[in-house]
């Protein structure tokens, strides 16, 4: 199952948040029991970003090879429709870790 991440930004601060846990089936048969993913974390390389800077985001605690959906919005909830706020996907590696970046608007 896919897990979504949401990143909210203001002009100078990037605030990161994770969506709820995902489930994964063990085994693969129809009676496979789902297991909860480990607690997922999302970190940024800096505590604060100015407009035009690049935020490096790293995630851990995901399932091996899990697809992670990320999106960026404004902290105040203002709708955004510019190309800088389009969702994107990152893939966790075999250890459940990913690294991606976002150009701060």
N, C-alpha and C positions, 0 to 999 in steps of 0.2 A: 504494500500500500504506500502511497505517497504522503510525505509530510510537508507541510507548507511552513515557510518562514516569512515573517513580515518585518521589514525595516522601516522605521518612521524617521523622518528627518525634519529639522528646522534649518534655517540658513547657516547656522554655525555648529549645530550639534546633531550627531547621528544617534538616534535611540534605537536599539535593536530588541526585538522580541521574538519568541518562538511560539508557534502554534502547538496544539496538543500532541500527545504521543501517537505513534503509528503502531500497527500490529503487523506481525509477519507470521506466516505459517511455517512450522517446522515439518520437515519430511516431505510433504507435497501430496499425500493421499487425501481423500475426502474426509478422513477422520483426524487429520492433522490438527493439533491444538495450536491456536494462535499464541504467540508470546509477545509480551510487551518489549518495545525497543528500550535500550538503556536510556537514562536521562540525557536528552540532547542539550548541548550548549552552543551558543553562538557568541564569538568574540570579535572585537575590532582591534586593529593595530594601534589605535590612538583613542583617547577619551573624547576628543573634540576635533571637528573638521570645519574648515572654511570652504566657501563656495569655490569650485574649480579644483578641489583636491581629490585624491584617489583614496578611497577607503578599502583596506584589505580586510576581508571578513573570513574567519575560519570557524568551522563547525566540527564538533566531535560528539561521540555518543550516539551516532546514527548506526543503522544496520549496515553490514557490509554491502557495498554497491548500491545503496539506497539512492533514489532520485530525490533531490531536495529542491523544492520550488521556493524562490525568493522574490520578494516584491518590495518596493520602496514607496512610501507615502509621506505626507506631511504630518508632523506631530499634532498640529491643530485640526486635522481632519479635512482640510481644504482639498477638494478633488483636484487631481492632477491628470493631465492627458498628454503631456509632452513625451517625446521619445526617451527621455532619461528615466522615466518612471515605469517602463515596461517590465513585466515580470521576466525572470530568467531562471535557468535551471543549473544546478551544480550536482555532480555525482560524487557520492562518498566513495572512498577507496575500500580496500578489503579490511581495513581497520575501523571503518565507519567515520572517517575524517575527510573533510573537504576544505579547500581554500578557493575563494573567489574575490572579485573586486567590484566596486561600484564608484562611478564618477559622481561626486557630490555636486548637487545642483545649487 
